[in-house]
Amino acid sequence: MAKKTTTKRKNKAKARKNVLEQINPNAAGIDIGANFHLVAIPEDRTEENIRKFGPFTNDLHRLADWLIEHRIETVVMESTGVYWIPVFQILEQRGLEVKLVNAAHVKNLPGRKSDISDCQWLQQLHTFGLLNGSFRPEDQVCVLRTFLRLRDTLVKDSSSHVLRMQKALTEMNIQIHRVLSDITGYTGMAIIRAILAGERDGLKLAQMKHPQVKASSEQIVKSLEGDYRIEHLFALQTAVELNDAYQLKIMACEKHIEQQLEHFELKLDLEPILKQNGALKARSAQVRLELQRQAHLASVCGVDLTRLPGLSTLAVETIIAETGLDMNCWKSEKHFCSWLKVCPDNRISGGKVLSSRAHRSH
């Protein structure tokens, strides 16, 4: 009886294995690391179907040569930090289909856990079509996304130096931020730079205010009465200089963003949009440039998204950089909302909703 039971179990196991169809027979799996990468290909391609490659660019090209030599067409890897980016880009340039999978999804499938078995496990799962690649836009969109994310980082770093400016002013009891809505505006920076240049006369400093400032000269003079200590002045000067450096880098980054957007294919003629939004008649150079950016984005997208409430030019650029212009990557608007992690994650057990909290988005 025991032998019959064992035989039945083996037959069932074989039957289950036969059910799985090889969707990607020419698949490879890569376990990405900081110091080396382990690559697994099908066992019938070579005696040594697992190889170790270094992290240098020459090693990555040898990796691509080895995969092409053994007739590999598609490659899967986990999103490990940023180490996967050069591997992904080089393999994609060499004509291989590369898929990036979420490490959490792989962990949900039970299997062995070690560096060597990781690449084998990825290769096996991808062979049977059990892994879904993460969304990654085309290359020109990735370039735009990198510049926009860098700009966001620069803006955040710059804001920390603005806080240090305000802290130094407060430590000297200069309450200029009480009478001005923004100390980094025209009036605020003019007064701060004059203070750093050695000016202490409140009346002369108050005369630097912009005509549109609502605060009176008397209020500004009172707010500038402080204890100008040398250590706080040095801290203020350091914060101003660092903030200026960041502003220059932000402007340079915005220039790169504009240049990258010029490479996108225009879906609408630009001239009628420029006439319609008044960019050609605007007197202010700043307003004219902003309207030109809006018109160019409208011609790239095929529709002016800035007309939607709450969407600025920068917001539209961010949307293009993060999602691209091809909405066919998602089956429906529901799949798109799920990818954005704005739909509820309903967990139901026994007819009772345990949780409907949406997934956290990074």
Contacts in CASP RR format, 6 or more apart in sequence:
PFRMAT RR
TARGET T0000
AUTHOR 0000-0000-0000
METHOD contacts of the structure
MODEL  1
MAKKTTTKRKNKAKARKNVLEQINPNAAGIDIGANFHLVAIPEDRTEENI
RKFGPFTNDLHRLADWLIEHRIETVVMESTGVYWIPVFQILEQRGLEVKL
VNAAHVKNLPGRKSDISDCQWLQQLHTFGLLNGSFRPEDQVCVLRTFLRL
RDTLVKDSSSHVLRMQKALTEMNIQIHRVLSDITGYTGMAIIRAILAGER
DGLKLAQMKHPQVKASSEQIVKSLEGDYRIEHLFALQTAVELNDAYQLKI
MACEKHIEQQLEHFELKLDLEPILKQNGALKARSAQVRLELQRQAHLASV
CGVDLTRLPGLSTLAVETIIAETGLDMNCWKSEKHFCSWLKVCPDNRISG
GKVLSSRAHRSH
20 128 0 8 1.000
21 128 0 8 1.000
22 127 0 8 1.000
22 128 0 8 1.000
23 127 0 8 1.000
23 128 0 8 1.000
23 129 0 8 1.000
24 73 0 8 1.000
24 74 0 8 1.000
24 126 0 8 1.000
24 127 0 8 1.000
24 128 0 8 1.000
24 129 0 8 1.000
25 42 0 8 1.000
25 127 0 8 1.000
26 42 0 8 1.000
26 71 0 8 1.000
26 72 0 8 1.000
26 73 0 8 1.000
26 74 0 8 1.000
27 42 0 8 1.000
27 72 0 8 1.000
27 73 0 8 1.000
27 74 0 8 1.000
27 75 0 8 1.000
27 76 0 8 1.000
27 123 0 8 1.000
27 126 0 8 1.000
27 127 0 8 1.000
28 39 0 8 1.000
28 40 0 8 1.000
28 41 0 8 1.000
28 67 0 8 1.000
28 72 0 8 1.000
28 74 0 8 1.000
28 75 0 8 1.000
28 76 0 8 1.000
28 123 0 8 1.000
28 126 0 8 1.000
29 39 0 8 1.000
29 40 0 8 1.000
29 41 0 8 1.000
29 75 0 8 1.000
29 76 0 8 1.000
29 77 0 8 1.000
29 119 0 8 1.000
29 120 0 8 1.000
29 122 0 8 1.000
29 123 0 8 1.000
29 126 0 8 1.000
30 37 0 8 1.000
30 38 0 8 1.000
30 39 0 8 1.000
30 40 0 8 1.000
30 75 0 8 1.000
30 76 0 8 1.000
30 77 0 8 1.000
30 87 0 8 1.000
30 119 0 8 1.000
30 122 0 8 1.000
31 37 0 8 1.000
31 38 0 8 1.000
31 39 0 8 1.000
31 77 0 8 1.000
31 78 0 8 1.000
31 115 0 8 1.000
31 116 0 8 1.000
31 118 0 8 1.000
31 119 0 8 1.000
31 122 0 8 1.000
32 77 0 8 1.000
32 78 0 8 1.000
32 80 0 8 1.000
32 83 0 8 1.000
32 84 0 8 1.000
32 87 0 8 1.000
33 55 0 8 1.000
33 80 0 8 1.000
33 83 0 8 1.000
34 55 0 8 1.000
34 83 0 8 1.000
35 54 0 8 1.000
35 55 0 8 1.000
36 52 0 8 1.000
36 53 0 8 1.000
36 54 0 8 1.000
36 55 0 8 1.000
37 52 0 8 1.000
37 53 0 8 1.000
37 54 0 8 1.000
37 55 0 8 1.000
37 59 0 8 1.000
37 60 0 8 1.000
37 63 0 8 1.000
37 87 0 8 1.000
38 50 0 8 1.000
38 51 0 8 1.000
38 52 0 8 1.000
38 53 0 8 1.000
38 115 0 8 1.000
38 116 0 8 1.000
38 118 0 8 1.000
38 119 0 8 1.000
39 50 0 8 1.000
39 51 0 8 1.000
39 52 0 8 1.000
39 53 0 8 1.000
39 63 0 8 1.000
39 66 0 8 1.000
39 67 0 8 1.000
39 119 0 8 1.000
40 49 0 8 1.000
40 50 0 8 1.000
40 119 0 8 1.000
40 120 0 8 1.000
40 122 0 8 1.000
40 123 0 8 1.000
41 49 0 8 1.000
41 50 0 8 1.000
41 67 0 8 1.000
41 70 0 8 1.000
41 72 0 8 1.000
41 123 0 8 1.000
42 49 0 8 1.000
42 123 0 8 1.000
42 127 0 8 1.000
43 49 0 8 1.000
45 70 0 8 1.000
45 71 0 8 1.000
45 72 0 8 1.000
46 70 0 8 1.000
50 116 0 8 1.000
50 119 0 8 1.000
50 120 0 8 1.000
51 66 0 8 1.000
53 59 0 8 1.000
53 60 0 8 1.000
53 62 0 8 1.000
53 63 0 8 1.000
53 66 0 8 1.000
54 60 0 8 1.000
55 83 0 8 1.000
57 86 0 8 1.000
57 90 0 8 1.000
60 86 0 8 1.000
60 87 0 8 1.000
60 90 0 8 1.000
60 91 0 8 1.000
61 90 0 8 1.000
61 94 0 8 1.000
63 87 0 8 1.000
63 91 0 8 1.000
64 90 0 8 1.000
64 91 0 8 1.000
64 94 0 8 1.000
64 96 0 8 1.000
67 75 0 8 1.000
67 91 0 8 1.000
67 96 0 8 1.000
68 94 0 8 1.000
68 96 0 8 1.000
72 96 0 8 1.000
73 96 0 8 1.000
73 97 0 8 1.000
74 96 0 8 1.000
74 97 0 8 1.000
74 98 0 8 1.000
74 99 0 8 1.000
74 126 0 8 1.000
75 91 0 8 1.000
75 96 0 8 1.000
75 97 0 8 1.000
75 98 0 8 1.000
75 99 0 8 1.000
76 98 0 8 1.000
76 99 0 8 1.000
76 100 0 8 1.000
76 101 0 8 1.000
76 122 0 8 1.000
76 123 0 8 1.000
76 125 0 8 1.000
76 126 0 8 1.000
76 131 0 8 1.000
76 133 0 8 1.000
77 84 0 8 1.000
77 87 0 8 1.000
77 88 0 8 1.000
77 98 0 8 1.000
77 99 0 8 1.000
77 100 0 8 1.000
77 101 0 8 1.000
77 122 0 8 1.000
78 84 0 8 1.000
78 100 0 8 1.000
78 101 0 8 1.000
78 102 0 8 1.000
78 103 0 8 1.000
78 106 0 8 1.000
78 118 0 8 1.000
78 122 0 8 1.000
79 100 0 8 1.000
79 101 0 8 1.000
79 102 0 8 1.000
79 103 0 8 1.000
79 134 0 8 1.000
80 103 0 8 1.000
84 100 0 8 1.000
88 98 0 8 1.000
88 100 0 8 1.000
88 136 0 8 1.000
91 98 0 8 1.000
92 98 0 8 1.000
99 126 0 8 1.000
99 131 0 8 1.000
99 133 0 8 1.000
99 134 0 8 1.000
100 133 0 8 1.000
100 134 0 8 1.000
100 136 0 8 1.000
101 122 0 8 1.000
101 131 0 8 1.000
101 132 0 8 1.000
101 133 0 8 1.000
101 134 0 8 1.000
102 134 0 8 1.000
105 131 0 8 1.000
105 132 0 8 1.000
106 121 0 8 1.000
106 122 0 8 1.000
106 125 0 8 1.000
106 131 0 8 1.000
109 125 0 8 1.000
109 130 0 8 1.000
111 117 0 8 1.000
111 121 0 8 1.000
112 120 0 8 1.000
112 121 0 8 1.000
122 131 0 8 1.000
125 131 0 8 1.000
135 329 0 8 1.000
135 339 0 8 1.000
136 142 0 8 1.000
137 145 0 8 1.000
137 322 0 8 1.000
137 323 0 8 1.000
137 324 0 8 1.000
137 326 0 8 1.000
138 324 0 8 1.000
138 326 0 8 1.000
140 260 0 8 1.000
140 263 0 8 1.000
140 264 0 8 1.000
141 320 0 8 1.000
141 321 0 8 1.000
141 324 0 8 1.000
141 325 0 8 1.000
143 260 0 8 1.000
144 257 0 8 1.000
144 260 0 8 1.000
144 261 0 8 1.000
144 317 0 8 1.000
144 320 0 8 1.000
144 321 0 8 1.000
145 321 0 8 1.000
145 322 0 8 1.000
147 253 0 8 1.000
147 256 0 8 1.000
147 257 0 8 1.000
147 260 0 8 1.000
147 321 0 8 1.000
148 257 0 8 1.000
148 317 0 8 1.000
148 318 0 8 1.000
148 321 0 8 1.000
149 321 0 8 1.000
150 253 0 8 1.000
151 250 0 8 1.000
151 253 0 8 1.000
151 254 0 8 1.000
151 257 0 8 1.000
154 246 0 8 1.000
154 249 0 8 1.000
154 250 0 8 1.000
154 253 0 8 1.000
155 250 0 8 1.000
157 246 0 8 1.000
158 243 0 8 1.000
158 246 0 8 1.000
158 247 0 8 1.000
158 250 0 8 1.000
161 239 0 8 1.000
161 240 0 8 1.000
161 242 0 8 1.000
161 243 0 8 1.000
161 246 0 8 1.000
162 183 0 8 1.000
162 184 0 8 1.000
162 239 0 8 1.000
162 243 0 8 1.000
164 235 0 8 1.000
164 238 0 8 1.000
164 239 0 8 1.000
165 183 0 8 1.000
165 184 0 8 1.000
165 192 0 8 1.000
165 236 0 8 1.000
165 239 0 8 1.000
165 240 0 8 1.000
165 243 0 8 1.000
166 177 0 8 1.000
166 183 0 8 1.000
167 235 0 8 1.000
168 232 0 8 1.000
168 233 0 8 1.000
168 235 0 8 1.000
168 236 0 8 1.000
168 239 0 8 1.000
169 175 0 8 1.000
169 176 0 8 1.000
169 177 0 8 1.000
169 183 0 8 1.000
169 192 0 8 1.000
169 236 0 8 1.000
170 177 0 8 1.000
171 229 0 8 1.000
171 232 0 8 1.000
171 235 0 8 1.000
172 226 0 8 1.000
172 227 0 8 1.000
172 228 0 8 1.000
172 229 0 8 1.000
172 232 0 8 1.000
172 233 0 8 1.000
172 236 0 8 1.000
173 225 0 8 1.000
173 226 0 8 1.000
173 227 0 8 1.000
174 195 0 8 1.000
174 223 0 8 1.000
174 224 0 8 1.000
174 225 0 8 1.000
174 226 0 8 1.000
175 222 0 8 1.000
175 223 0 8 1.000
176 183 0 8 1.000
176 188 0 8 1.000
176 191 0 8 1.000
176 192 0 8 1.000
176 220 0 8 1.000
176 223 0 8 1.000
176 224 0 8 1.000
177 183 0 8 1.000
178 223 0 8 1.000
179 215 0 8 1.000
179 219 0 8 1.000
179 220 0 8 1.000
179 223 0 8 1.000
180 187 0 8 1.000
180 188 0 8 1.000
180 213 0 8 1.000
180 215 0 8 1.000
182 188 0 8 1.000
183 189 0 8 1.000
183 192 0 8 1.000
184 243 0 8 1.000
186 210 0 8 1.000
187 208 0 8 1.000
187 209 0 8 1.000
187 210 0 8 1.000
187 213 0 8 1.000
189 240 0 8 1.000
190 208 0 8 1.000
191 205 0 8 1.000
191 208 0 8 1.000
191 209 0 8 1.000
191 220 0 8 1.000
191 224 0 8 1.000
192 236 0 8 1.000
192 240 0 8 1.000
193 240 0 8 1.000
194 204 0 8 1.000
194 205 0 8 1.000
194 208 0 8 1.000
195 205 0 8 1.000
195 224 0 8 1.000
195 228 0 8 1.000
195 233 0 8 1.000
195 236 0 8 1.000
196 233 0 8 1.000
196 236 0 8 1.000
196 237 0 8 1.000
196 240 0 8 1.000
199 205 0 8 1.000
200 228 0 8 1.000
202 220 0 8 1.000
202 221 0 8 1.000
202 224 0 8 1.000
202 225 0 8 1.000
203 217 0 8 1.000
203 221 0 8 1.000
205 220 0 8 1.000
205 221 0 8 1.000
205 224 0 8 1.000
206 217 0 8 1.000
206 218 0 8 1.000
206 220 0 8 1.000
206 221 0 8 1.000
206 224 0 8 1.000
207 217 0 8 1.000
209 215 0 8 1.000
209 217 0 8 1.000
209 220 0 8 1.000
257 317 0 8 1.000
258 293 0 8 1.000
261 296 0 8 1.000
261 297 0 8 1.000
261 300 0 8 1.000
261 317 0 8 1.000
262 296 0 8 1.000
264 300 0 8 1.000
264 325 0 8 1.000
265 300 0 8 1.000
266 299 0 8 1.000
266 300 0 8 1.000
267 299 0 8 1.000
267 300 0 8 1.000
267 301 0 8 1.000
267 302 0 8 1.000
268 298 0 8 1.000
268 299 0 8 1.000
268 302 0 8 1.000
269 299 0 8 1.000
270 295 0 8 1.000
270 296 0 8 1.000
270 299 0 8 1.000
273 295 0 8 1.000
273 298 0 8 1.000
273 299 0 8 1.000
273 304 0 8 1.000
274 280 0 8 1.000
274 291 0 8 1.000
274 292 0 8 1.000
274 295 0 8 1.000
277 291 0 8 1.000
277 294 0 8 1.000
277 295 0 8 1.000
277 304 0 8 1.000
278 291 0 8 1.000
279 288 0 8 1.000
279 291 0 8 1.000
279 292 0 8 1.000
279 294 0 8 1.000
279 295 0 8 1.000
282 288 0 8 1.000
282 291 0 8 1.000
290 313 0 8 1.000
293 313 0 8 1.000
294 304 0 8 1.000
294 306 0 8 1.000
294 313 0 8 1.000
297 304 0 8 1.000
297 305 0 8 1.000
297 306 0 8 1.000
297 313 0 8 1.000
297 316 0 8 1.000
297 317 0 8 1.000
297 320 0 8 1.000
298 304 0 8 1.000
298 305 0 8 1.000
298 306 0 8 1.000
300 320 0 8 1.000
300 325 0 8 1.000
301 316 0 8 1.000
301 320 0 8 1.000
301 325 0 8 1.000
305 311 0 8 1.000
305 316 0 8 1.000
305 319 0 8 1.000
306 312 0 8 1.000
306 313 0 8 1.000
306 316 0 8 1.000
311 319 0 8 1.000
327 336 0 8 1.000
330 336 0 8 1.000
330 339 0 8 1.000
334 343 0 8 1.000
337 343 0 8 1.000
340 361 0 8 1.000
341 358 0 8 1.000
341 359 0 8 1.000
341 360 0 8 1.000
341 361 0 8 1.000
342 358 0 8 1.000
342 361 0 8 1.000
343 358 0 8 1.000
344 356 0 8 1.000
344 357 0 8 1.000
344 358 0 8 1.000
345 355 0 8 1.000
345 356 0 8 1.000
345 357 0 8 1.000
345 358 0 8 1.000
345 359 0 8 1.000
346 353 0 8 1.000
346 355 0 8 1.000
346 356 0 8 1.000
347 353 0 8 1.000
347 354 0 8 1.000
347 355 0 8 1.000
347 356 0 8 1.000
348 354 0 8 1.000
END
